[in-house]
Amino acid sequence: MKVAVVGAGSAQFLIELADFCALDGIGPYEVAMVDTDPHRLGVVERLGRVVADTTGTPVTVSAHANRDAALDGADVVVTSIGVGMQDSIQPDFEIPARYGLRQTVADTMGVGAVIRILRTAPVLADIATDMVDRCPDALLLNVTNPMTMCCMALERMVPAITTIGLCHSTWMTAETVAGHLGIPVGELEYAGAGVNHQVFLSRLVHNGVDVYPQLRQLAETNGEFAATVRADLLRRTGYFVTESSKHNSEYVPWYLPWDDQVERFDLPVNPWESRRADNENWFGYAEKVADGTEPFPAGVLPSGEYAPQIVRSLVDAETRPIYANVPNHTPEGGRWVEELPEWAVVEVPATADGDGVHPRVAEAIPPQCAAINRRYLDVCDLAVRAVVEGRRDHVHHAALLDPNASATMTPDGISSMVDELLDVHQRAGRIPENLWR
């Protein structure tokens, strides 16, 4: 087994990367790490060797500034890239903020995500195109945001490569729900579907009993829980959504445009500086572990992330339940999520085994939740079309339809903001030339 990790130096990916270097019981294997930053590449290479030495795993760790050698003969390719690193994110916060637009994360949905996919999709497509030549049968596991847009772009640009999008938000939400209800997470039966970061859990069962009434009651009475966007969405839609309140606050038009809602739900507005500091602090800690000045943290592995589990299943053929982001069309011509369009990428229950990843047809999504998903997907579709078709006007269309921006700004303001964002990233060489003026 050979796993190639492109973007291995991503701070957000470090624990999962460590998990890849601690896969016991699957025999000798290789993890080939790729990063364009020499310093980060050196750190993660040393970190991988520390993990291997600590766990006794028979893994060969290799580091590559160029991805060609890493991709050669790979069985699995993992993409965790950030085009332009933290410097590219700064204008995505600062320029909209000058126009009065509040954002909290700006990487999965919203204006920040629309701009991010413009610089990310071409690089992902280049990686997938290289895979066609160097490892055409490999499975591409994408953990890069904006997840839905990335996977939609890859399907449209390089359909020859099988891409599965992976995110921890659903299983982490199950842990959150179990914690609120005071039950072991392993005893919670849950199901849901939708789009990444916006999966609405349709079923919550413990020992054969529906526990949704308890969660809904907590959303009304538990002060700390009730004062969250997710609890408010639960009260209004009847269902609990995956991902954090700060994420979900910018996916809908009801929170960030309003001062009282920002205060009520304690939303972190335009947290650019703290994001950079957290990233640097986390990577700095990983560097200390890699250099032996800090011990490898106990109890963090296995991480619970899906990509290492999929690699295990490919080798040991054991069936493991996961959630996967996949194109919304079945081999038989149906849809994994009936309520959402077939051109979309959806997040659904799936299994991993020795033959790969197998999505399952999802339980019905409540109509109010599907309606929220569809607005999310329309923005994604226009942003992806902008890249695939080279349509600068579609960047404007996506921003105009964004729920948060359209509730905050005038059409003229949105247009001026988009042009300024595109100009800044064009000067930095981060977006395709056919999107320039």
matplotlib code that plots the C-alpha trace (Angstrom):
import matplotlib.pyplot as plt

x = [0.0, 1.3, -0.5, 0.5, -0.4, -0.4, -0.4, 1.1, 2.3, -1.3, -1.6, -5.2, -4.1, -1.3, -3.2, -4.7, -1.2, 0.1, -2.7, -1.5, 1.9, 0.4, -1.6, -0.7, -1.8, -1.8, 1.8, 4.6, 3.4, 4.6, 3.4, 4.8, 4.4, 4.3, 4.4, 5.6, 7.0, 10.4, 10.3, 6.8, 7.8, 10.8, 8.7, 6.1, 8.7, 10.3, 6.9, 6.0, 9.2, 8.6, 5.1, 6.5, 9.2, 6.7, 4.1, 6.4, 4.5, 6.2, 5.8, 8.3, 8.0, 9.2, 9.2, 8.9, 8.9, 7.6, 4.5, 5.4, 7.5, 4.9, 2.1, 3.9, 2.2, 0.1, -3.0, -4.5, -4.0, -5.0, -5.3, -5.1, -4.0, -4.1, -3.2, -1.4, -1.4, -2.6, -1.6, -4.3, -7.0, -6.3, -7.9, -10.9, -11.7, -10.4, -11.9, -15.4, -15.2, -14.5, -17.8, -19.6, -19.8, -19.2, -17.6, -16.6, -14.6, -14.9, -13.7, -16.7, -19.6, -20.0, -17.9, -14.6, -15.3, -16.4, -13.0, -11.1, -12.4, -11.1, -7.6, -8.0, -9.9, -7.2, -4.5, -6.7, -7.4, -3.7, -3.1, -6.0, -4.7, -1.2, -3.0, -4.4, -0.8, 0.9, -1.7, -5.0, -6.6, -5.9, -8.7, -8.5, -9.6, -10.1, -10.1, -9.6, -12.2, -14.5, -15.4, -18.5, -17.2, -13.8, -15.5, -18.0, -15.0, -13.0, -16.0, -16.5, -12.8, -11.2, -14.0, -11.6, -10.4, -12.7, -12.9, -14.4, -14.7, -14.1, -15.0, -15.2, -18.2, -20.8, -19.1, -18.0, -21.6, -22.6, -20.1, -21.5, -25.1, -24.1, -22.4, -25.5, -27.7, -25.2, -25.0, -21.9, -21.4, -21.0, -24.6, -26.0, -27.6, -27.7, -28.4, -28.5, -27.7, -27.3, -24.3, -20.9, -21.1, -24.9, -26.0, -29.3, -29.5, -32.8, -32.6, -31.2, -31.9, -30.5, -31.4, -34.3, -35.7, -36.0, -33.9, -34.7, -37.4, -34.7, -32.4, -35.1, -36.0, -32.4, -32.4, -35.1, -33.9, -30.2, -28.8, -25.3, -26.6, -29.6, -27.5, -25.9, -26.8, -27.1, -29.7, -31.6, -31.6, -32.8, -35.7, -36.6, -36.2, -36.7, -33.4, -29.7, -27.1, -23.5, -20.6, -20.1, -22.3, -19.7, -19.7, -23.4, -23.9, -22.5, -24.4, -27.8, -29.0, -30.4, -27.4, -24.3, -26.0, -27.7, -25.8, -28.2, -27.8, -24.0, -24.1, -26.8, -24.9, -21.4, -20.2, -16.5, -16.6, -13.8, -11.3, -8.4, -5.7, -6.7, -7.0, -3.4, -2.2, -3.9, -2.4, 1.1, 0.8, -0.5, 2.2, 4.8, 3.8, 4.0, 7.5, 8.5, 7.1, 9.0, 12.2, 11.8, 11.5, 7.8, 6.6, 4.2, 0.8, -0.8, -4.4, -4.8, -4.6, -6.5, -7.9, -11.3, -10.8, -12.2, -9.2, -7.0, -10.0, -10.5, -6.8, -7.2, -10.3, -8.6, -5.9, -7.8, -11.2, -13.1, -16.3, -16.3, -19.1, -18.2, -19.8, -18.7, -19.1, -20.0, -21.7, -25.5, -26.1, -26.1, -24.8, -28.4, -29.4, -31.0, -29.9, -28.2, -30.3, -33.6, -34.4, -31.2, -30.2, -28.2, -25.5, -24.6, -22.1, -23.9, -22.8, -24.3, -23.7, -21.3, -19.1, -15.5, -14.1, -11.5, -13.2, -13.4, -16.1, -19.8, -22.4, -25.9, -29.2, -30.0, -33.1, -35.5, -34.4, -37.1, -38.3, -37.3, -33.7, -33.5, -34.5, -31.6, -29.3, -30.4, -29.6, -26.1, -25.7, -26.8, -24.0, -21.5, -22.7, -22.2, -18.7, -17.6, -19.0, -16.9, -13.7, -14.7, -16.2, -13.9, -16.8, -16.0, -19.6, -20.5, -18.3, -20.6, -23.6, -22.5, -21.8, -25.1, -26.9, -24.9, -27.3, -25.1, -23.9, -27.3, -28.8, -26.1, -25.1, -26.6, -26.0, -23.7, -21.7, -21.4, -20.2, -17.5, -16.3, -16.0, -14.0, -11.7, -11.2, -10.5, -8.0, -6.0, -5.8, -5.0, -2.1, -0.8, -1.1, -3.6, -6.6, -6.9, -6.1, -9.4, -11.1, -9.1, -10.6]
y = [0.0, 3.4, 6.6, 9.9, 13.0, 16.3, 19.2, 17.3, 20.4, 21.7, 22.5, 21.3, 17.9, 17.1, 14.7, 12.8, 12.7, 11.2, 8.6, 7.6, 6.8, 4.6, 2.1, -1.2, -4.6, -3.8, -4.9, -2.7, 0.4, 3.8, 7.3, 9.7, 13.3, 16.3, 20.0, 23.1, 24.7, 23.1, 23.9, 22.4, 19.4, 18.8, 19.1, 16.6, 14.2, 14.2, 14.0, 10.9, 9.2, 10.0, 8.5, 5.4, 5.0, 5.6, 3.2, 0.6, 0.8, -0.7, 2.4, 4.0, 7.8, 9.8, 13.5, 15.1, 18.8, 17.5, 15.3, 13.2, 10.6, 10.5, 9.8, 7.1, 3.8, 5.3, 3.4, 6.3, 10.0, 12.5, 16.2, 18.7, 21.9, 25.6, 27.6, 30.7, 29.5, 32.0, 35.0, 34.2, 34.0, 37.5, 39.5, 37.1, 38.5, 42.0, 43.2, 42.0, 43.4, 46.9, 46.5, 45.6, 41.8, 39.7, 36.2, 33.7, 31.0, 31.9, 28.6, 26.4, 28.6, 32.4, 34.9, 33.6, 30.1, 31.4, 33.1, 30.2, 27.7, 29.9, 29.4, 25.8, 24.0, 24.4, 23.0, 20.0, 19.4, 19.4, 16.8, 14.6, 15.0, 13.8, 10.9, 9.8, 9.3, 8.0, 6.2, 6.0, 3.4, 5.3, 6.6, 10.4, 11.3, 15.1, 16.8, 20.3, 23.0, 24.2, 20.5, 20.5, 22.9, 21.0, 17.7, 19.2, 20.8, 17.5, 15.6, 18.1, 18.7, 15.2, 12.6, 9.8, 9.9, 8.6, 11.4, 10.9, 14.0, 13.4, 15.5, 14.9, 17.1, 14.3, 11.9, 14.8, 16.0, 12.6, 13.0, 16.5, 15.2, 12.2, 14.6, 16.8, 13.8, 12.2, 8.9, 7.0, 8.0, 4.3, 3.7, 6.5, 5.5, 8.3, 9.0, 12.1, 13.5, 16.8, 18.8, 19.1, 21.0, 21.1, 17.5, 17.5, 14.5, 12.8, 10.1, 9.9, 6.7, 5.2, 1.7, 1.7, 5.0, 8.2, 10.8, 13.7, 15.0, 15.2, 17.2, 19.5, 20.1, 20.9, 23.4, 25.3, 25.0, 24.4, 28.0, 27.3, 25.0, 27.1, 30.1, 28.6, 28.9, 25.1, 25.1, 27.9, 26.0, 23.0, 25.0, 26.4, 23.4, 20.6, 19.0, 19.3, 20.3, 19.2, 21.6, 24.3, 27.3, 29.7, 27.8, 27.6, 31.3, 32.3, 29.6, 31.3, 34.9, 35.1, 35.8, 37.6, 40.6, 41.6, 43.1, 41.6, 38.1, 38.3, 39.3, 36.8, 33.8, 35.2, 34.8, 35.4, 38.1, 38.2, 36.4, 36.6, 37.4, 34.6, 32.1, 32.8, 32.7, 29.3, 27.9, 29.0, 27.8, 24.4, 23.9, 25.2, 22.5, 19.8, 21.0, 20.5, 17.0, 16.3, 17.6, 15.6, 18.7, 17.7, 14.1, 12.6, 13.2, 10.1, 9.2, 11.2, 8.2, 6.8, 10.2, 8.9, 10.6, 8.6, 8.6, 6.4, 4.1, 3.7, 2.8, 0.1, -1.3, -1.4, -3.6, -5.8, -5.8, -5.1, -3.1, 0.3, 2.8, 6.3, 9.5, 10.5, 13.4, 12.0, 13.0, 12.7, 10.0, 6.2, 3.7, 2.7, 6.3, 7.3, 9.8, 9.2, 12.1, 12.2, 15.7, 17.3, 17.8, 15.1, 17.5, 18.2, 16.6, 15.3, 13.9, 10.5, 7.4, 5.0, 2.0, 1.4, -2.1, -3.9, -2.7, 1.0, 3.3, 2.6, 5.3, 4.4, 5.9, 8.3, 8.5, 11.3, 14.8, 17.0, 19.5, 22.6, 21.2, 20.3, 23.8, 25.2, 22.7, 23.7, 27.4, 26.3, 24.1, 26.9, 29.1, 26.1, 25.4, 29.0, 29.2, 25.9, 27.0, 30.1, 28.0, 25.2, 27.6, 30.5, 32.8, 35.9, 36.8, 33.6, 34.7, 37.7, 35.6, 33.2, 36.2, 37.7, 34.5, 33.9, 34.1, 36.1, 38.6, 39.1, 39.8, 42.3, 44.2, 45.9, 44.4, 47.3, 46.7, 43.0, 43.7, 46.1, 43.8, 40.8, 42.9, 44.0, 40.5, 39.2, 42.0, 41.3, 37.6, 38.2, 40.4, 37.6, 35.1, 32.9, 32.7, 31.6, 34.1, 33.7, 35.2, 38.5, 41.6]
z = [0.0, -1.0, 0.3, -1.3, 0.8, -1.2, 1.1, 4.0, 5.8, 6.4, 10.1, 10.0, 8.8, 11.2, 13.5, 10.5, 9.0, 12.2, 12.0, 8.5, 10.0, 12.8, 10.8, 12.5, 11.3, 7.5, 6.8, 5.3, 3.5, 2.4, 3.1, 0.5, 1.7, -0.7, 0.2, -1.7, 1.5, 2.3, 6.0, 6.5, 4.5, 6.6, 9.8, 8.7, 7.4, 10.9, 12.6, 10.5, 11.6, 15.2, 15.0, 13.3, 15.9, 18.8, 17.5, 15.9, 12.6, 9.5, 7.5, 5.1, 5.2, 2.2, 1.5, -1.9, -3.1, -6.4, -6.5, -9.5, -7.5, -4.7, -7.1, -9.0, -8.2, -5.4, -4.3, -2.4, -2.9, -0.2, -1.0, 1.9, 0.1, 0.8, -2.3, -1.1, 2.5, 5.2, 3.1, 0.5, 3.2, 4.6, 1.8, 1.8, 5.2, 5.1, 1.8, 2.5, 6.0, 4.5, 2.7, 5.9, 5.3, 8.4, 8.0, 10.6, 8.7, 5.0, 3.6, 2.9, 2.0, 1.4, -0.4, 1.1, -0.2, -3.7, -4.0, -2.5, -5.1, -7.9, -6.7, -5.4, -8.2, -10.9, -8.6, -7.6, -11.3, -12.0, -9.3, -10.6, -14.2, -13.0, -11.3, -14.7, -15.9, -12.8, -10.7, -12.7, -10.5, -7.3, -5.1, -4.5, -1.0, -0.7, 2.7, 1.2, 1.6, 0.2, 0.2, -1.9, -4.5, -4.7, -5.3, -7.8, -9.7, -9.7, -11.1, -13.9, -14.7, -14.3, -14.3, -14.9, -11.3, -8.5, -5.9, -2.4, -0.1, 3.6, 6.6, 10.3, 10.9, 11.0, 13.4, 15.6, 15.7, 16.9, 19.7, 20.5, 20.6, 22.8, 25.1, 25.4, 26.1, 28.5, 26.6, 25.3, 21.6, 20.7, 21.8, 19.7, 16.4, 14.0, 10.3, 8.1, 4.7, 2.9, 1.9, 3.7, 7.0, 6.5, 7.0, 9.0, 11.3, 10.5, 13.2, 16.7, 18.6, 21.8, 22.9, 20.4, 21.7, 19.7, 21.7, 19.5, 21.9, 24.6, 22.3, 21.3, 24.9, 25.7, 22.9, 24.7, 28.3, 28.5, 28.6, 27.2, 24.4, 23.7, 23.0, 19.9, 16.2, 15.9, 18.7, 17.1, 13.8, 15.6, 17.1, 13.8, 11.5, 13.9, 13.1, 14.3, 11.8, 11.5, 11.9, 14.4, 15.0, 13.7, 10.4, 10.1, 11.0, 7.6, 5.6, 6.1, 6.1, 9.7, 12.0, 10.9, 9.2, 12.6, 15.6, 18.1, 16.7, 16.6, 20.3, 21.3, 19.8, 20.5, 17.0, 16.1, 13.4, 10.8, 13.1, 10.7, 13.2, 15.6, 12.7, 11.7, 15.3, 16.0, 12.8, 13.7, 17.3, 16.3, 13.7, 16.1, 18.6, 15.9, 15.1, 18.7, 18.7, 15.4, 16.9, 20.2, 22.5, 23.2, 23.7, 21.2, 22.7, 24.2, 23.4, 20.1, 17.8, 16.1, 15.2, 14.1, 10.7, 7.8, 5.4, 7.5, 8.1, 4.3, 3.9, 6.6, 4.8, 1.4, 3.0, 5.5, 3.6, 6.8, 6.3, 8.1, 8.2, 7.1, 5.7, 2.2, -0.2, -3.6, -6.8, -6.4, -8.9, -8.4, -10.9, -11.6, -12.6, -9.4, -6.7, -3.3, -1.9, -3.8, -2.6, -4.0, -7.7, -9.5, -10.5, -6.9, -4.5, -1.4, 1.9, 2.7, 4.8, 3.1, 3.8, 3.1, 2.4, 0.3, -2.9, -2.1, -0.8, -1.3, -0.8, 0.3, -0.6, 2.2, 4.3, 3.2, 4.1, 5.6, 3.0, 5.0, 5.4, 1.7, 0.8, 2.9, 1.2, -2.3, -1.7, -0.6, -3.7, -6.1, -4.9, -5.2, -8.7, -9.9, -8.3, -9.9, -13.3, -13.0, -12.8, -15.3, -17.9, -17.3, -16.5, -14.4, -14.4, -12.5, -9.7, -9.3, -9.7, -6.9, -4.5, -5.3, -4.4, -1.2, 1.7, 4.0, 1.4, -0.1, 3.3, 4.2, 1.0, -2.0, -5.5, -6.4, -3.2, -3.9, -7.4, -6.3, -3.5, -6.0, -8.5, -5.7, -4.5, -8.0, -8.7, -5.5, -6.2, -9.9, -9.0, -6.7, -9.5, -7.6, -10.0, -13.6, -16.2, -17.9, -14.8, -15.1, -16.4]

ax = plt.figure().add_subplot(projection="3d")
ax.plot(x, y, z, "-o")
ax.set_aspect("equal")
plt.show()
